Structure formats: C-alpha cells, structure tokens
Amino acid sequence: MALSEDEDHRRAEKARQVGLFWYALIQDLLDSNLTTRERGVWHGNWRRRNTRIPSAGR
C-alpha cells in the first residue's frame, strides 16, 4: 500500500526534525580540539540535563 504524498511529506519532515535535534546535541563534540576528558565532561553534563527527545515521547 503506497503512502499518500502528505504522509510522505509528514514523515520526511519528522525525520528531518529528529536529525537536526541529534545534530544539535552532538555538534560541540565534533570539535577536533576537544580532549577525551573534555568530551567525557560534556557527556556527563548532557546526561544530567532533562532532554526532550522528539518522537520518543520523552
């Protein structure tokens, strides 16, 4: 069963939003000047924050 164009568009937009959300979370870690320790501190801080994850209902 083929999806309608509206459904295709809605799903593509949702996937784009989720991708942008995750990129926004990790973009700071892409800095090659960060040390492993700095990345670890960043990760620990990230885990302590209350993060809303699109499409996961959290």
BELCOR-V360684 format. One record per residue. N is the residue number from 1. PSI is psi in whole degrees, 0 to 359 (999 if undefined). NEAR is the number of other C-alpha atoms within 12 Angstrom. Layout:
BEGIN
n=N psi=PSI near=NEAR
n=N psi=PSI near=NEAR
END
This chain:
BEGIN
n=1 psi=123 near=3
n=2 psi=142 near=7
n=3 psi=149 near=10
n=4 psi=163 near=10
n=5 psi=322 near=10
n=6 psi=317 near=11
n=7 psi=318 near=12
n=8 psi=315 near=13
n=9 psi=316 near=13
n=10 psi=316 near=14
n=11 psi=321 near=16
n=12 psi=319 near=14
n=13 psi=319 near=16
n=14 psi=316 near=17
n=15 psi=321 near=16
n=16 psi=316 near=16
n=17 psi=318 near=17
n=18 psi=316 near=19
n=19 psi=316 near=18
n=20 psi=323 near=16
n=21 psi=309 near=18
n=22 psi=321 near=19
n=23 psi=317 near=14
n=24 psi=326 near=15
n=25 psi=321 near=21
n=26 psi=356 near=16
n=27 psi=326 near=16
n=28 psi=330 near=17
n=29 psi=348 near=22
n=30 psi=352 near=16
n=31 psi=116 near=12
n=32 psi=349 near=11
n=33 psi=351 near=11
n=34 psi=140 near=15
n=35 psi=167 near=13
n=36 psi=320 near=14
n=37 psi=315 near=12
n=38 psi=320 near=17
n=39 psi=321 near=20
n=40 psi=318 near=14
n=41 psi=315 near=15
n=42 psi=314 near=21
n=43 psi=318 near=17
n=44 psi=318 near=12
n=45 psi=319 near=14
n=46 psi=317 near=17
n=47 psi=330 near=13
n=48 psi=341 near=10
n=49 psi=151 near=12
n=50 psi=105 near=9
n=51 psi=130 near=16
n=52 psi=125 near=15
n=53 psi=115 near=17
n=54 psi=145 near=17
n=55 psi=354 near=16
n=56 psi=352 near=9
n=57 psi=18 near=7
n=58 psi=999 near=8
END
